[in-house]
Amino acid sequence: METPTETQVVVDEPRLETEEQLWEETGAGDHDGWYCVRTNPFPCPAPGCDFVAEFMTAAHLILVWEAMDDPNLLDIAHQAQKVGRSPRIVPYEPAFGPSASYYAWEAAGRPVHGIRPPA
């Protein structure tokens, strides 16, 4: 095999795309009583996805914060207000659906549309 030069690219084998997997918060605890941002319903922007959110979500999980006055929660609510989603900060209840801590979501690389980015 030749040694590649600066202008050559050598591919030993074709790269196969990895299968998409649902992102789930690892070590997720009980977020009952944490806070989330309830909004007017809005559809997932991904083509062909029929998911409709009633809360601010990431990867189709309701984002939650431990404190009602968390600056990131307030910023997310403000962004939702700017686009007309009528945000309301409410205590999270497990009956709302699956949740993820905002900070765990950030630490995971902010995955979107329910899939984990390839490693």
CORCOR-V631675 format. One record per residue. N is the residue number from 0. RES is the residue in one small letter. NEAR is the number of other ideal C-beta (glycine too) atoms within 12 Angstrom. Layout:
n:N res:RES near:NEAR
n:N res:RES near:NEAR
//
This chain:
n:0 res:m near:7
n:1 res:e near:7
n:2 res:t near:7
n:3 res:p near:11
n:4 res:t near:8
n:5 res:e near:6
n:6 res:t near:6
n:7 res:q near:10
n:8 res:v near:10
n:9 res:v near:11
n:10 res:v near:9
n:11 res:d near:8
n:12 res:e near:6
n:13 res:p near:6
n:14 res:r near:9
n:15 res:l near:7
n:16 res:e near:9
n:17 res:t near:11
n:18 res:e near:10
n:19 res:e near:16
n:20 res:q near:15
n:21 res:l near:16
n:22 res:w near:27
n:23 res:e near:21
n:24 res:e near:29
n:25 res:t near:13
n:26 res:g near:11
n:27 res:a near:21
n:28 res:g near:17
n:29 res:d near:15
n:30 res:h near:30
n:31 res:d near:18
n:32 res:g near:18
n:33 res:w near:32
n:34 res:y near:34
n:35 res:c near:41
n:36 res:v near:40
n:37 res:r near:30
n:38 res:t near:29
n:39 res:n near:19
n:40 res:p near:14
n:41 res:f near:21
n:42 res:p near:19
n:43 res:c near:20
n:44 res:p near:14
n:45 res:a near:16
n:46 res:p near:8
n:47 res:g near:9
n:48 res:c near:17
n:49 res:d near:10
n:50 res:f near:22
n:51 res:v near:16
n:52 res:a near:33
n:53 res:e near:24
n:54 res:f near:41
n:55 res:m near:42
n:56 res:t near:39
n:57 res:a near:37
n:58 res:a near:35
n:59 res:h near:31
n:60 res:l near:35
n:61 res:i near:37
n:62 res:l near:44
n:63 res:v near:43
n:64 res:w near:35
n:65 res:e near:24
n:66 res:a near:18
n:67 res:m near:21
n:68 res:d near:13
n:69 res:d near:22
n:70 res:p near:14
n:71 res:n near:25
n:72 res:l near:32
n:73 res:l near:21
n:74 res:d near:20
n:75 res:i near:32
n:76 res:a near:31
n:77 res:h near:17
n:78 res:q near:18
n:79 res:a near:28
n:80 res:q near:19
n:81 res:k near:13
n:82 res:v near:16
n:83 res:g near:11
n:84 res:r near:24
n:85 res:s near:18
n:86 res:p near:29
n:87 res:r near:20
n:88 res:i near:29
n:89 res:v near:23
n:90 res:p near:24
n:91 res:y near:34
n:92 res:e near:19
n:93 res:p near:18
n:94 res:a near:12
n:95 res:f near:25
n:96 res:g near:22
n:97 res:p near:27
n:98 res:s near:37
n:99 res:a near:37
n:100 res:s near:32
n:101 res:y near:36
n:102 res:y near:22
n:103 res:a near:28
n:104 res:w near:31
n:105 res:e near:18
n:106 res:a near:16
n:107 res:a near:25
n:108 res:g near:16
n:109 res:r near:19
n:110 res:p near:26
n:111 res:v near:23
n:112 res:h near:25
n:113 res:g near:23
n:114 res:i near:24
n:115 res:r near:23
n:116 res:p near:17
n:117 res:p near:13
n:118 res:a near:8
//
